[in-house]
Amino acid sequence: GVERDVIDVDARVRFQEMVGFGASITDASAWLIRNKLSDEQRAALMRDLFSIQDGIGLSFTRLTIGASDFSMHHYSLDDPPAGQADPALAHFSIAPNRADVLPVLRDALAINPQIKVMASPWSAPAWMKTTGSLVKGRLKADAYGVFADYFVRYLDAYAQEGIPIHS
């Protein structure tokens, strides 16, 4: 006979907890949802994705802190004039998220208020990096503290919008 592997499942033994199932809300997906769907199509899609009763009940979503590979242009949430640093984060703003990402996220949360939201950057702001660019490079050694402050600003800004980021 053919030798077969055996998988024994013991439902009494648990190794980790599932946080949720979901997808990212990127600049591109949010823009498409907001700008290429009719109101009826948008409502149906959001219901299909996030409703526990009438859809697949996504319960987890990821946001990017600044641009990602799925953005229409490169940006961070703190872009001072070219060649300048901004250690005080005076130029910090979530304005790039206001037109599309925030409204789609609010719609999702209105359908399923239990959604857990996480956020992560694709890149630190260019002025914090060795290349001075959002593409390639590493975080400068003297930028660790201000990069941590950048995260705190993001968390605070989203909290002010009524959107908690899951820790």
RONU-8321 format. One record per residue: residue in three letters; chain; x, y, z of N, C-alpha, C in turn. Coordinates in steps of 0.1 Angstrom, whole numbers, plus 5000, padded with zeros to 4 digits. Layout:
REM residues N
<atom residuo="ALA" cadena="A" n_u="X" n_v="Y" n_w="Z" ca_u="X" ca_v="Y" ca_w="Z" c_u="X" c_v="Y" c_w="Z"/>
...
//
This chain:
REM residues 167
<atom residuo="GLY" cadena="A" n_u="5008" n_v="4988" n_w="5000" ca_u="5000" ca_v="5000" ca_w="5000" c_u="5008" c_v="5013" c_w="5000"/>
<atom residuo="VAL" cadena="A" n_u="5001" n_v="5023" n_w="4998" ca_u="5007" ca_v="5037" ca_w="4998" c_u="5008" c_v="5042" c_w="5012"/>
<atom residuo="GLU" cadena="A" n_u="5020" n_v="5047" n_w="5016" ca_u="5021" ca_v="5053" ca_w="5029" c_u="5014" c_v="5067" c_w="5030"/>
<atom residuo="ARG" cadena="A" n_u="5007" n_v="5069" n_w="5040" ca_u="5000" ca_v="5082" ca_w="5041" c_u="5003" c_v="5089" c_w="5054"/>
<atom residuo="ASP" cadena="A" n_u="5004" n_v="5102" n_w="5053" ca_u="5006" ca_v="5110" ca_w="5065" c_u="4993" c_v="5111" c_w="5073"/>
<atom residuo="VAL" cadena="A" n_u="4994" n_v="5111" n_w="5086" ca_u="4982" ca_v="5112" ca_w="5094" c_u="4983" c_v="5125" c_w="5102"/>
<atom residuo="ILE" cadena="A" n_u="4972" n_v="5132" n_w="5102" ca_u="4971" ca_v="5144" ca_w="5110" c_u="4961" c_v="5142" c_w="5120"/>
<atom residuo="ASP" cadena="A" n_u="4965" n_v="5143" n_w="5133" ca_u="4956" ca_v="5142" ca_w="5144" c_u="4953" c_v="5155" c_w="5149"/>
<atom residuo="VAL" cadena="A" n_u="4940" n_v="5158" n_w="5150" ca_u="4936" ca_v="5171" ca_w="5155" c_u="4929" c_v="5169" c_w="5169"/>
<atom residuo="ASP" cadena="A" n_u="4935" n_v="5176" n_w="5179" ca_u="4929" ca_v="5175" ca_w="5192" c_u="4923" c_v="5188" c_w="5196"/>
<atom residuo="ALA" cadena="A" n_u="4910" n_v="5189" n_w="5195" ca_u="4903" ca_v="5202" ca_w="5197" c_u="4905" c_v="5207" c_w="5211"/>
<atom residuo="ARG" cadena="A" n_u="4910" n_v="5199" n_w="5220" ca_u="4912" ca_v="5203" ca_w="5234" c_u="4924" c_v="5212" c_w="5236"/>
<atom residuo="VAL" cadena="A" n_u="4933" n_v="5211" n_w="5226" ca_u="4946" ca_v="5218" ca_w="5227" c_u="4946" c_v="5230" c_w="5218"/>
<atom residuo="ARG" cadena="A" n_u="4948" n_v="5241" n_w="5224" ca_u="4948" ca_v="5254" ca_w="5216" c_u="4962" c_v="5260" c_w="5217"/>
<atom residuo="PHE" cadena="A" n_u="4967" n_v="5265" n_w="5205" ca_u="4980" ca_v="5271" ca_w="5205" c_u="4980" c_v="5286" c_w="5203"/>
<atom residuo="GLN" cadena="A" n_u="4970" n_v="5291" n_w="5197" ca_u="4969" ca_v="5306" ca_w="5195" c_u="4955" c_v="5310" c_w="5192"/>
<atom residuo="GLU" cadena="A" n_u="4952" n_v="5322" n_w="5193" ca_u="4938" ca_v="5327" ca_w="5191" c_u="4938" c_v="5334" c_w="5177"/>
<atom residuo="MET" cadena="A" n_u="4928" n_v="5332" n_w="5170" ca_u="4926" ca_v="5339" ca_w="5157" c_u="4921" c_v="5353" c_w="5160"/>
<atom residuo="VAL" cadena="A" n_u="4927" n_v="5363" n_w="5155" ca_u="4923" ca_v="5377" ca_w="5158" c_u="4911" c_v="5381" c_w="5148"/>
<atom residuo="GLY" cadena="A" n_u="4912" n_v="5376" n_w="5136" ca_u="4901" ca_v="5379" ca_w="5127" c_u="4906" c_v="5377" c_w="5113"/>
<atom residuo="PHE" cadena="A" n_u="4896" n_v="5378" n_w="5104" ca_u="4899" ca_v="5376" ca_w="5089" c_u="4895" c_v="5389" c_w="5083"/>
<atom residuo="GLY" cadena="A" n_u="4904" n_v="5393" n_w="5073" ca_u="4901" ca_v="5406" ca_w="5067" c_u="4909" c_v="5409" c_w="5055"/>
<atom residuo="ALA" cadena="A" n_u="4910" n_v="5422" n_w="5052" ca_u="4918" ca_v="5427" ca_w="5040" c_u="4922" c_v="5441" c_w="5043"/>
<atom residuo="SER" cadena="A" n_u="4932" n_v="5446" n_w="5035" ca_u="4937" ca_v="5459" ca_w="5036" c_u="4927" c_v="5469" c_w="5030"/>
<atom residuo="ILE" cadena="A" n_u="4926" n_v="5481" n_w="5036" ca_u="4919" ca_v="5492" ca_w="5029" c_u="4931" c_v="5501" c_w="5025"/>
<atom residuo="THR" cadena="A" n_u="4935" n_v="5500" n_w="5012" ca_u="4946" ca_v="5508" ca_w="5007" c_u="4940" c_v="5521" c_w="5000"/>
<atom residuo="ASP" cadena="A" n_u="4949" n_v="5529" n_w="4997" ca_u="4945" ca_v="5541" ca_w="4989" c_u="4938" c_v="5537" c_w="4976"/>
<atom residuo="ALA" cadena="A" n_u="4944" n_v="5527" n_w="4969" ca_u="4938" ca_v="5523" ca_w="4957" c_u="4924" c_v="5517" c_w="4958"/>
<atom residuo="SER" cadena="A" n_u="4923" n_v="5508" n_w="4968" ca_u="4910" ca_v="5501" ca_w="4970" c_u="4899" c_v="5511" c_w="4974"/>
<atom residuo="ALA" cadena="A" n_u="4903" n_v="5520" n_w="4984" ca_u="4894" ca_v="5530" ca_w="4989" c_u="4890" c_v="5540" c_w="4977"/>
<atom residuo="TRP" cadena="A" n_u="4899" n_v="5544" n_w="4969" ca_u="4896" ca_v="5553" ca_w="4958" c_u="4887" c_v="5546" c_w="4948"/>
<atom residuo="LEU" cadena="A" n_u="4889" n_v="5534" n_w="4945" ca_u="4880" ca_v="5527" ca_w="4936" c_u="4866" c_v="5526" c_w="4942"/>
<atom residuo="ILE" cadena="A" n_u="4865" n_v="5522" n_w="4954" ca_u="4852" ca_v="5521" ca_w="4961" c_u="4845" c_v="5534" c_w="4961"/>
<atom residuo="ARG" cadena="A" n_u="4852" n_v="5545" n_w="4964" ca_u="4846" ca_v="5558" ca_w="4965" c_u="4843" c_v="5564" c_w="4951"/>
<atom residuo="ASN" cadena="A" n_u="4851" n_v="5561" n_w="4941" ca_u="4850" ca_v="5569" ca_w="4928" c_u="4845" c_v="5561" c_w="4916"/>
<atom residuo="LYS" cadena="A" n_u="4845" n_v="5548" n_w="4917" ca_u="4842" ca_v="5540" ca_w="4905" c_u="4829" c_v="5532" c_w="4907"/>
<atom residuo="LEU" cadena="A" n_u="4823" n_v="5532" n_w="4919" ca_u="4811" ca_v="5525" ca_w="4922" c_u="4800" c_v="5534" c_w="4924"/>
<atom residuo="SER" cadena="A" n_u="4788" n_v="5530" n_w="4919" ca_u="4776" ca_v="5539" ca_w="4923" c_u="4773" c_v="5537" c_w="4937"/>
<atom residuo="ASP" cadena="A" n_u="4764" n_v="5546" n_w="4943" ca_u="4761" ca_v="5545" ca_w="4957" c_u="4755" c_v="5531" c_w="4960"/>
<atom residuo="GLU" cadena="A" n_u="4747" n_v="5525" n_w="4951" ca_u="4741" ca_v="5512" ca_w="4953" c_u="4752" c_v="5501" c_w="4953"/>
<atom residuo="GLN" cadena="A" n_u="4761" n_v="5502" n_w="4943" ca_u="4772" ca_v="5492" ca_w="4942" c_u="4781" c_v="5493" c_w="4955"/>
<atom residuo="ARG" cadena="A" n_u="4784" n_v="5505" n_w="4959" ca_u="4793" ca_v="5507" ca_w="4971" c_u="4786" c_v="5501" c_w="4983"/>
<atom residuo="ALA" cadena="A" n_u="4773" n_v="5504" n_w="4985" ca_u="4766" ca_v="5498" ca_w="4997" c_u="4766" c_v="5483" c_w="4996"/>
<atom residuo="ALA" cadena="A" n_u="4763" n_v="5478" n_w="4984" ca_u="4763" ca_v="5463" ca_w="4983" c_u="4777" c_v="5457" c_w="4986"/>
<atom residuo="LEU" cadena="A" n_u="4787" n_v="5463" n_w="4981" ca_u="4801" ca_v="5457" ca_w="4983" c_u="4804" c_v="5458" c_w="4998"/>
<atom residuo="MET" cadena="A" n_u="4802" n_v="5469" n_w="5004" ca_u="4805" ca_v="5471" ca_w="5018" c_u="4797" c_v="5461" c_w="5027"/>
<atom residuo="ARG" cadena="A" n_u="4785" n_v="5459" n_w="5023" ca_u="4776" ca_v="5449" ca_w="5031" c_u="4782" c_v="5435" c_w="5028"/>
<atom residuo="ASP" cadena="A" n_u="4785" n_v="5432" n_w="5016" ca_u="4790" ca_v="5419" ca_w="5012" c_u="4803" c_v="5416" c_w="5020"/>
<atom residuo="LEU" cadena="A" n_u="4812" n_v="5426" n_w="5021" ca_u="4825" ca_v="5424" ca_w="5028" c_u="4824" c_v="5424" c_w="5043"/>
<atom residuo="PHE" cadena="A" n_u="4816" n_v="5433" n_w="5049" ca_u="4817" ca_v="5436" ca_w="5063" c_u="4805" c_v="5431" c_w="5072"/>
<atom residuo="SER" cadena="A" n_u="4794" n_v="5429" n_w="5066" ca_u="4782" ca_v="5425" ca_w="5074" c_u="4784" c_v="5410" c_w="5079"/>
<atom residuo="ILE" cadena="A" n_u="4781" n_v="5409" n_w="5091" ca_u="4781" ca_v="5395" ca_w="5097" c_u="4769" c_v="5388" c_w="5093"/>
<atom residuo="GLN" cadena="A" n_u="4758" n_v="5395" n_w="5092" ca_u="4745" ca_v="5388" ca_w="5088" c_u="4743" c_v="5386" c_w="5073"/>
<atom residuo="ASP" cadena="A" n_u="4747" n_v="5396" n_w="5065" ca_u="4745" ca_v="5395" ca_w="5051" c_u="4757" c_v="5394" c_w="5042"/>
<atom residuo="GLY" cadena="A" n_u="4768" n_v="5392" n_w="5048" ca_u="4781" ca_v="5391" ca_w="5040" c_u="4791" c_v="5382" c_w="5046"/>
<atom residuo="ILE" cadena="A" n_u="4803" n_v="5383" n_w="5042" ca_u="4813" ca_v="5374" ca_w="5048" c_u="4819" c_v="5379" c_w="5061"/>
<atom residuo="GLY" cadena="A" n_u="4815" n_v="5390" n_w="5066" ca_u="4818" ca_v="5394" ca_w="5080" c_u="4833" c_v="5397" c_w="5082"/>
<atom residuo="LEU" cadena="A" n_u="4840" n_v="5403" n_w="5073" ca_u="4854" ca_v="5406" ca_w="5076" c_u="4855" c_v="5413" c_w="5089"/>
<atom residuo="SER" cadena="A" n_u="4864" n_v="5409" n_w="5097" ca_u="4865" ca_v="5414" ca_w="5111" c_u="4879" c_v="5421" c_w="5114"/>
<atom residuo="PHE" cadena="A" n_u="4887" n_v="5422" n_w="5104" ca_u="4900" ca_v="5428" ca_w="5106" c_u="4904" c_v="5435" c_w="5094"/>
<atom residuo="THR" cadena="A" n_u="4910" n_v="5447" n_w="5095" ca_u="4915" ca_v="5454" ca_w="5083" c_u="4928" c_v="5461" c_w="5087"/>
<atom residuo="ARG" cadena="A" n_u="4936" n_v="5462" n_w="5076" ca_u="4949" ca_v="5469" ca_w="5078" c_u="4950" c_v="5481" c_w="5070"/>
<atom residuo="LEU" cadena="A" n_u="4955" n_v="5492" n_w="5075" ca_u="4957" ca_v="5504" ca_w="5069" c_u="4972" c_v="5506" c_w="5067"/>
<atom residuo="THR" cadena="A" n_u="4976" n_v="5515" n_w="5058" ca_u="4990" ca_v="5518" ca_w="5057" c_u="4992" c_v="5532" c_w="5062"/>
<atom residuo="ILE" cadena="A" n_u="5003" n_v="5534" n_w="5069" ca_u="5006" ca_v="5547" ca_w="5075" c_u="5015" c_v="5554" c_w="5064"/>
<atom residuo="GLY" cadena="A" n_u="5008" n_v="5562" n_w="5056" ca_u="5015" ca_v="5568" ca_w="5045" c_u="5012" c_v="5559" c_w="5033"/>
<atom residuo="ALA" cadena="A" n_u="5019" n_v="5562" n_w="5022" ca_u="5016" ca_v="5555" ca_w="5009" c_u="5021" c_v="5540" c_w="5010"/>
<atom residuo="SER" cadena="A" n_u="5016" n_v="5532" n_w="5001" ca_u="5020" ca_v="5519" ca_w="4999" c_u="5022" c_v="5516" c_w="4984"/>
<atom residuo="ASP" cadena="A" n_u="5025" n_v="5504" n_w="4981" ca_u="5026" ca_v="5500" ca_w="4967" c_u="5012" c_v="5502" c_w="4960"/>
<atom residuo="PHE" cadena="A" n_u="5002" n_v="5504" n_w="4968" ca_u="4988" ca_v="5505" ca_w="4962" c_u="4983" c_v="5519" c_w="4964"/>
<atom residuo="SER" cadena="A" n_u="4992" n_v="5529" n_w="4962" ca_u="4988" ca_v="5543" ca_w="4963" c_u="4990" c_v="5549" c_w="4949"/>
<atom residuo="MET" cadena="A" n_u="4984" n_v="5560" n_w="4947" ca_u="4985" ca_v="5567" ca_w="4934" c_u="4997" c_v="5576" c_w="4933"/>
<atom residuo="HIS" cadena="A" n_u="5003" n_v="5579" n_w="4944" ca_u="5016" ca_v="5586" ca_w="4944" c_u="5023" c_v="5583" c_w="4957"/>
<atom residuo="HIS" cadena="A" n_u="5036" n_v="5586" n_w="4958" ca_u="5044" ca_v="5584" ca_w="4970" c_u="5041" c_v="5596" c_w="4979"/>
<atom residuo="TYR" cadena="A" n_u="5039" n_v="5593" n_w="4992" ca_u="5038" ca_v="5603" ca_w="5002" c_u="5040" c_v="5596" c_w="5016"/>
<atom residuo="SER" cadena="A" n_u="5043" n_v="5604" n_w="5025" ca_u="5042" ca_v="5600" ca_w="5039" c_u="5033" c_v="5609" c_w="5046"/>
<atom residuo="LEU" cadena="A" n_u="5031" n_v="5608" n_w="5059" ca_u="5022" ca_v="5617" ca_w="5066" c_u="5029" c_v="5629" c_w="5072"/>
<atom residuo="ASP" cadena="A" n_u="5042" n_v="5630" n_w="5068" ca_u="5050" ca_v="5642" ca_w="5072" c_u="5060" c_v="5645" c_w="5061"/>
<atom residuo="ASP" cadena="A" n_u="5055" n_v="5653" n_w="5052" ca_u="5064" ca_v="5656" ca_w="5040" c_u="5067" c_v="5671" c_w="5040"/>
<atom residuo="PRO" cadena="A" n_u="5078" n_v="5675" n_w="5047" ca_u="5082" ca_v="5689" ca_w="5046" c_u="5087" c_v="5692" c_w="5033"/>
<atom residuo="PRO" cadena="A" n_u="5090" n_v="5705" n_w="5030" ca_u="5096" ca_v="5709" ca_w="5017" c_u="5109" c_v="5700" c_w="5014"/>
<atom residuo="ALA" cadena="A" n_u="5111" n_v="5698" n_w="5002" ca_u="5122" ca_v="5689" ca_w="4997" c_u="5135" c_v="5693" c_w="5004"/>
<atom residuo="GLY" cadena="A" n_u="5142" n_v="5683" n_w="5009" ca_u="5155" ca_v="5685" ca_w="5015" c_u="5155" c_v="5689" c_w="5029"/>
<atom residuo="GLN" cadena="A" n_u="5143" n_v="5691" n_w="5035" ca_u="5142" ca_v="5696" ca_w="5049" c_u="5138" c_v="5684" c_w="5058"/>
<atom residuo="ALA" cadena="A" n_u="5143" n_v="5684" n_w="5070" ca_u="5139" ca_v="5675" ca_w="5080" c_u="5127" c_v="5681" c_w="5088"/>
<atom residuo="ASP" cadena="A" n_u="5120" n_v="5673" n_w="5096" ca_u="5109" ca_v="5679" ca_w="5104" c_u="5108" c_v="5671" c_w="5117"/>
<atom residuo="PRO" cadena="A" n_u="5119" n_v="5672" n_w="5125" ca_u="5119" ca_v="5664" ca_w="5138" c_u="5107" c_v="5668" c_w="5148"/>
<atom residuo="ALA" cadena="A" n_u="5102" n_v="5680" n_w="5146" ca_u="5090" ca_v="5684" ca_w="5155" c_u="5077" c_v="5679" c_w="5149"/>
<atom residuo="LEU" cadena="A" n_u="5078" n_v="5673" n_w="5137" ca_u="5066" ca_v="5668" ca_w="5130" c_u="5055" c_v="5679" c_w="5127"/>
<atom residuo="ALA" cadena="A" n_u="5060" n_v="5691" n_w="5125" ca_u="5051" ca_v="5702" ca_w="5122" c_u="5043" c_v="5700" c_w="5110"/>
<atom residuo="HIS" cadena="A" n_u="5048" n_v="5692" n_w="5100" ca_u="5041" ca_v="5690" ca_w="5088" c_u="5032" c_v="5677" c_w="5088"/>
<atom residuo="PHE" cadena="A" n_u="5031" n_v="5671" n_w="5100" ca_u="5023" ca_v="5658" ca_w="5101" c_u="5009" c_v="5661" c_w="5098"/>
<atom residuo="SER" cadena="A" n_u="5003" n_v="5652" n_w="5089" ca_u="4988" ca_v="5654" ca_w="5086" c_u="4983" c_v="5641" c_w="5080"/>
<atom residuo="ILE" cadena="A" n_u="4971" n_v="5637" n_w="5084" ca_u="4964" ca_v="5625" ca_w="5078" c_u="4955" c_v="5630" c_w="5067"/>
<atom residuo="ALA" cadena="A" n_u="4957" n_v="5642" n_w="5062" ca_u="4949" ca_v="5647" ca_w="5051" c_u="4949" c_v="5638" c_w="5039"/>
<atom residuo="PRO" cadena="A" n_u="4960" n_v="5631" n_w="5035" ca_u="4959" ca_v="5622" ca_w="5023" c_u="4949" c_v="5610" c_w="5025"/>
<atom residuo="ASN" cadena="A" n_u="4945" n_v="5608" n_w="5037" ca_u="4935" ca_v="5597" ca_w="5040" c_u="4921" c_v="5602" c_w="5041"/>
<atom residuo="ARG" cadena="A" n_u="4918" n_v="5615" n_w="5041" ca_u="4905" ca_v="5620" ca_w="5043" c_u="4895" c_v="5618" c_w="5031"/>
<atom residuo="ALA" cadena="A" n_u="4900" n_v="5618" n_w="5019" ca_u="4891" ca_v="5617" ca_w="5008" c_u="4885" c_v="5603" c_w="5006"/>
<atom residuo="ASP" cadena="A" n_u="4893" n_v="5593" n_w="5008" ca_u="4889" ca_v="5579" ca_w="5005" c_u="4890" c_v="5569" c_w="5016"/>
<atom residuo="VAL" cadena="A" n_u="4902" n_v="5568" n_w="5022" ca_u="4904" ca_v="5558" ca_w="5032" c_u="4895" c_v="5560" c_w="5044"/>
<atom residuo="LEU" cadena="A" n_u="4895" n_v="5571" n_w="5050" ca_u="4887" ca_v="5574" ca_w="5062" c_u="4872" c_v="5571" c_w="5059"/>
<atom residuo="PRO" cadena="A" n_u="4866" n_v="5576" n_w="5048" ca_u="4852" ca_v="5574" ca_w="5046" c_u="4849" c_v="5559" c_w="5044"/>
<atom residuo="VAL" cadena="A" n_u="4858" n_v="5551" n_w="5037" ca_u="4855" ca_v="5537" ca_w="5035" c_u="4856" c_v="5530" c_w="5048"/>
<atom residuo="LEU" cadena="A" n_u="4866" n_v="5533" n_w="5056" ca_u="4868" ca_v="5527" ca_w="5069" c_u="4856" c_v="5530" c_w="5078"/>
<atom residuo="ARG" cadena="A" n_u="4851" n_v="5543" n_w="5078" ca_u="4839" ca_v="5546" ca_w="5086" c_u="4827" c_v="5538" c_w="5081"/>
<atom residuo="ASP" cadena="A" n_u="4825" n_v="5536" n_w="5068" ca_u="4814" ca_v="5528" ca_w="5063" c_u="4816" c_v="5514" c_w="5068"/>
<atom residuo="ALA" cadena="A" n_u="4828" n_v="5508" n_w="5068" ca_u="4830" ca_v="5494" ca_w="5073" c_u="4826" c_v="5493" c_w="5087"/>
<atom residuo="LEU" cadena="A" n_u="4831" n_v="5503" n_w="5095" ca_u="4828" ca_v="5503" ca_w="5110" c_u="4813" c_v="5505" c_w="5113"/>
<atom residuo="ALA" cadena="A" n_u="4806" n_v="5512" n_w="5104" ca_u="4792" ca_v="5514" ca_w="5106" c_u="4785" c_v="5501" c_w="5104"/>
<atom residuo="ILE" cadena="A" n_u="4790" n_v="5493" n_w="5095" ca_u="4784" ca_v="5480" ca_w="5092" c_u="4788" c_v="5469" c_w="5103"/>
<atom residuo="ASN" cadena="A" n_u="4800" n_v="5470" n_w="5107" ca_u="4805" ca_v="5460" ca_w="5117" c_u="4814" c_v="5468" c_w="5127"/>
<atom residuo="PRO" cadena="A" n_u="4809" n_v="5473" n_w="5138" ca_u="4817" ca_v="5481" ca_w="5147" c_u="4827" c_v="5473" c_w="5154"/>
<atom residuo="GLN" cadena="A" n_u="4827" n_v="5460" n_w="5153" ca_u="4837" ca_v="5451" ca_w="5160" c_u="4850" c_v="5450" c_w="5152"/>
<atom residuo="ILE" cadena="A" n_u="4851" n_v="5455" n_w="5140" ca_u="4863" ca_v="5454" ca_w="5132" c_u="4875" c_v="5458" c_w="5139"/>
<atom residuo="LYS" cadena="A" n_u="4885" n_v="5451" n_w="5139" ca_u="4898" ca_v="5455" ca_w="5145" c_u="4906" c_v="5461" c_w="5133"/>
<atom residuo="VAL" cadena="A" n_u="4912" n_v="5472" n_w="5136" ca_u="4920" ca_v="5480" ca_w="5126" c_u="4934" c_v="5480" c_w="5131"/>
<atom residuo="MET" cadena="A" n_u="4943" n_v="5476" n_w="5122" ca_u="4958" ca_v="5477" ca_w="5124" c_u="4964" c_v="5486" c_w="5114"/>
<atom residuo="ALA" cadena="A" n_u="4975" n_v="5491" n_w="5117" ca_u="4982" ca_v="5500" ca_w="5107" c_u="4997" c_v="5498" c_w="5107"/>
<atom residuo="SER" cadena="A" n_u="5003" n_v="5499" n_w="5096" ca_u="5017" ca_v="5497" ca_w="5094" c_u="5022" c_v="5505" c_w="5083"/>
<atom residuo="PRO" cadena="A" n_u="5034" n_v="5510" n_w="5083" ca_u="5040" ca_v="5518" ca_w="5072" c_u="5047" c_v="5509" c_w="5062"/>
<atom residuo="TRP" cadena="A" n_u="5047" n_v="5514" n_w="5050" ca_u="5056" ca_v="5508" ca_w="5040" c_u="5069" c_v="5514" c_w="5041"/>
<atom residuo="SER" cadena="A" n_u="5070" n_v="5527" n_w="5045" ca_u="5082" ca_v="5534" ca_w="5046" c_u="5081" c_v="5545" c_w="5057"/>
<atom residuo="ALA" cadena="A" n_u="5092" n_v="5548" n_w="5063" ca_u="5093" ca_v="5560" ca_w="5071" c_u="5093" c_v="5572" c_w="5062"/>
<atom residuo="PRO" cadena="A" n_u="5090" n_v="5584" n_w="5067" ca_u="5091" ca_v="5596" ca_w="5058" c_u="5105" c_v="5597" c_w="5052"/>
<atom residuo="ALA" cadena="A" n_u="5106" n_v="5602" n_w="5040" ca_u="5119" ca_v="5602" ca_w="5033" c_u="5130" c_v="5609" c_w="5041"/>
<atom residuo="TRP" cadena="A" n_u="5127" n_v="5620" n_w="5048" ca_u="5137" ca_v="5627" ca_w="5055" c_u="5142" c_v="5620" c_w="5067"/>
<atom residuo="MET" cadena="A" n_u="5136" n_v="5609" n_w="5071" ca_u="5141" ca_v="5600" ca_w="5082" c_u="5150" c_v="5589" c_w="5077"/>
<atom residuo="LYS" cadena="A" n_u="5152" n_v="5588" n_w="5064" ca_u="5159" ca_v="5577" ca_w="5058" c_u="5172" c_v="5580" c_w="5052"/>
<atom residuo="THR" cadena="A" n_u="5181" n_v="5570" n_w="5051" ca_u="5195" ca_v="5572" ca_w="5047" c_u="5195" c_v="5577" c_w="5032"/>
<atom residuo="THR" cadena="A" n_u="5185" n_v="5573" n_w="5024" ca_u="5184" ca_v="5577" ca_w="5010" c_u="5177" c_v="5590" c_w="5008"/>
<atom residuo="GLY" cadena="A" n_u="5170" n_v="5595" n_w="5018" ca_u="5162" ca_v="5607" ca_w="5016" c_u="5150" c_v="5605" c_w="5006"/>
<atom residuo="SER" cadena="A" n_u="5147" n_v="5592" n_w="5005" ca_u="5136" ca_v="5588" ca_w="4996" c_u="5127" c_v="5578" c_w="5003"/>
<atom residuo="LEU" cadena="A" n_u="5114" n_v="5577" n_w="4998" ca_u="5105" ca_v="5567" ca_w="5003" c_u="5109" c_v="5553" c_w="4998"/>
<atom residuo="VAL" cadena="A" n_u="5116" n_v="5553" n_w="4987" ca_u="5120" ca_v="5541" ca_w="4981" c_u="5134" c_v="5537" c_w="4985"/>
<atom residuo="LYS" cadena="A" n_u="5136" n_v="5525" n_w="4990" ca_u="5149" ca_v="5520" ca_w="4995" c_u="5154" c_v="5528" c_w="5007"/>
<atom residuo="GLY" cadena="A" n_u="5165" n_v="5524" n_w="5012" ca_u="5172" ca_v="5531" ca_w="5023" c_u="5167" c_v="5525" c_w="5036"/>
<atom residuo="ARG" cadena="A" n_u="5174" n_v="5530" n_w="5047" ca_u="5171" ca_v="5525" ca_w="5060" c_u="5168" c_v="5537" c_w="5069"/>
<atom residuo="LEU" cadena="A" n_u="5162" n_v="5535" n_w="5080" ca_u="5159" ca_v="5545" ca_w="5090" c_u="5172" c_v="5550" c_w="5096"/>
<atom residuo="LYS" cadena="A" n_u="5174" n_v="5563" n_w="5096" ca_u="5186" ca_v="5569" ca_w="5102" c_u="5187" c_v="5566" c_w="5117"/>
<atom residuo="ALA" cadena="A" n_u="5198" n_v="5563" n_w="5122" ca_u="5200" ca_v="5560" ca_w="5136" c_u="5194" c_v="5571" c_w="5145"/>
<atom residuo="ASP" cadena="A" n_u="5195" n_v="5583" n_w="5141" ca_u="5190" ca_v="5594" ca_w="5149" c_u="5175" c_v="5597" c_w="5147"/>
<atom residuo="ALA" cadena="A" n_u="5168" n_v="5589" n_w="5139" ca_u="5154" ca_v="5591" ca_w="5136" c_u="5145" c_v="5581" c_w="5144"/>
<atom residuo="TYR" cadena="A" n_u="5151" n_v="5572" n_w="5152" ca_u="5143" ca_v="5562" ca_w="5159" c_u="5132" c_v="5569" c_w="5168"/>
<atom residuo="GLY" cadena="A" n_u="5136" n_v="5578" n_w="5175" ca_u="5127" ca_v="5585" ca_w="5184" c_u="5116" c_v="5593" c_w="5177"/>
<atom residuo="VAL" cadena="A" n_u="5119" n_v="5600" n_w="5167" ca_u="5109" ca_v="5608" ca_w="5159" c_u="5100" c_v="5598" c_w="5151"/>
<atom residuo="PHE" cadena="A" n_u="5105" n_v="5587" n_w="5147" ca_u="5097" ca_v="5577" ca_w="5140" c_u="5087" c_v="5572" c_w="5150"/>
<atom residuo="ALA" cadena="A" n_u="5091" n_v="5569" n_w="5162" ca_u="5081" ca_v="5565" ca_w="5173" c_u="5071" c_v="5576" c_w="5175"/>
<atom residuo="ASP" cadena="A" n_u="5075" n_v="5588" n_w="5175" ca_u="5066" ca_v="5600" ca_w="5177" c_u="5056" c_v="5600" c_w="5165"/>
<atom residuo="TYR" cadena="A" n_u="5061" n_v="5597" n_w="5153" ca_u="5052" ca_v="5597" ca_w="5141" c_u="5041" c_v="5587" c_w="5143"/>
<atom residuo="PHE" cadena="A" n_u="5044" n_v="5575" n_w="5148" ca_u="5034" ca_v="5565" ca_w="5151" c_u="5024" c_v="5570" c_w="5161"/>
<atom residuo="VAL" cadena="A" n_u="5028" n_v="5576" n_w="5172" ca_u="5019" ca_v="5582" ca_w="5182" c_u="5010" c_v="5592" c_w="5176"/>
<atom residuo="ARG" cadena="A" n_u="5016" n_v="5601" n_w="5167" ca_u="5008" ca_v="5611" ca_w="5161" c_u="4997" c_v="5604" c_w="5152"/>
<atom residuo="TYR" cadena="A" n_u="5000" n_v="5594" n_w="5145" ca_u="4991" ca_v="5587" ca_w="5137" c_u="4980" c_v="5581" c_w="5146"/>
<atom residuo="LEU" cadena="A" n_u="4983" n_v="5574" n_w="5157" ca_u="4973" ca_v="5568" ca_w="5166" c_u="4964" c_v="5579" c_w="5171"/>
<atom residuo="ASP" cadena="A" n_u="4970" n_v="5590" n_w="5176" ca_u="4962" ca_v="5601" ca_w="5181" c_u="4953" c_v="5607" c_w="5171"/>
<atom residuo="ALA" cadena="A" n_u="4958" n_v="5609" n_w="5159" ca_u="4950" ca_v="5615" ca_w="5148" c_u="4938" c_v="5606" c_w="5145"/>
<atom residuo="TYR" cadena="A" n_u="4940" n_v="5593" n_w="5144" ca_u="4929" ca_v="5584" ca_w="5141" c_u="4920" c_v="5583" c_w="5153"/>
<atom residuo="ALA" cadena="A" n_u="4925" n_v="5583" n_w="5165" ca_u="4916" ca_v="5583" ca_w="5177" c_u="4907" c_v="5595" c_w="5176"/>
<atom residuo="GLN" cadena="A" n_u="4912" n_v="5607" n_w="5172" ca_u="4904" ca_v="5619" ca_w="5171" c_u="4893" c_v="5618" c_w="5161"/>
<atom residuo="GLU" cadena="A" n_u="4896" n_v="5609" n_w="5151" ca_u="4886" ca_v="5606" ca_w="5141" c_u="4876" c_v="5596" c_w="5145"/>
<atom residuo="GLY" cadena="A" n_u="4878" n_v="5591" n_w="5157" ca_u="4869" ca_v="5580" ca_w="5163" c_u="4872" c_v="5566" c_w="5158"/>
<atom residuo="ILE" cadena="A" n_u="4885" n_v="5565" n_w="5153" ca_u="4889" ca_v="5552" ca_w="5148" c_u="4900" c_v="5546" c_w="5157"/>
<atom residuo="PRO" cadena="A" n_u="4897" n_v="5536" n_w="5165" ca_u="4908" ca_v="5530" ca_w="5173" c_u="4916" c_v="5521" c_w="5165"/>
<atom residuo="ILE" cadena="A" n_u="4929" n_v="5521" n_w="5167" ca_u="4938" ca_v="5512" ca_w="5161" c_u="4941" c_v="5501" c_w="5171"/>
<atom residuo="HIS" cadena="A" n_u="4939" n_v="5488" n_w="5166" ca_u="4941" ca_v="5477" ca_w="5175" c_u="4956" c_v="5475" c_w="5178"/>
<atom residuo="SER" cadena="A" n_u="4958" n_v="5472" n_w="5191" ca_u="4972" ca_v="5470" ca_w="5195" c_u="4975" c_v="5455" c_w="5197"/>
//
